[in-house]
Amino acid sequence: MVIKFRNSFVNITNENEYLINIIASLNNNQAKTFFYLNSYSFYLSEKNTEFREAINKADFIIADGYSIVLLAKLLYKIEIKKVVFTYIFATKISTLIKNNKIFLLGGEQKIIEKTAEILINKYNLQIVGFLNGFFNDGEELIKKINSSKAEVLICGMGMPKSEIWIQNYLSNSKLKCVFSVGGFFNFLVNDKKKAPKFFYNSGFEWLFRLIQEPKRLFKRYFLANTYFVFQLLKALFTHKEKKSSL
């Protein structure tokens, strides 16, 4: 099922679909990309042409924010589930990729080093290489990834950098499964705390994060959430007008 809204879409509607497609990708020789949509990525897709093109080339996109769940319910009367890589990595995704070679990309040097250490020692994963997000030569990097024989790339350079880089260089890779994971590396090393279940389940995870990092996130959330709500209300009003004219 594909749920479209303006320049964005979601085609993974629950956790089970997500996991099934990861398994299928790992058994395939053609790289598949797994991106995510929330109010911020929606906002970026409206304002950044390069990012919009990158995210619309994705093979699979999950509803990472409650805003997308609400959109599907209000505009299309479809019930979908929020799926967040960070929250299901430990119990689900780490098990699926335990037999695959993994390359980590993004974040500060101390964060990516600690991430690799945790994934090796705690999750017993095969980390064949890692690099921070501050590099200049994309061609050399993809050669390094190919030389490592990595099958899975976990990319946490931040949005929109991750998605744009992935789509620019993916065709030259030998990867099977590529994840754009936002701040996953920081969460994993406890540089940032996960939101309690109440915030997560009620759709106010963004508020918890805003309380943690008000200076960095206020402008992002204010702009993105305001823009998203405006576009959703406009779409709902237009939809209602069309129905009443029938």
Buried (B, 14 or more C-beta within 10 A) or exposed (E): EEBEBEBBBBBBBBBEBBBEBBEEBBEEEEBBBBBBBBBBBBBBBBBBEEBBBBBBEBBBBBBBBBBBBBBBEBBBEBEBBBBBBBBBBEEBBBEBBEEBBBBBBBBBEEBBBBBBEBBEEEBEBBBBBBBBBEBEEEEEBBEBBBEBEBBBBBBBBBBBBBBBBBBEBBEEBBBBBBBBBBBBBBBBBEBBEBBEEEBBEEBBBBEBBBEEEEEEBEEBBEBBBEBBEEBBEEBEEEEEEEEEEE
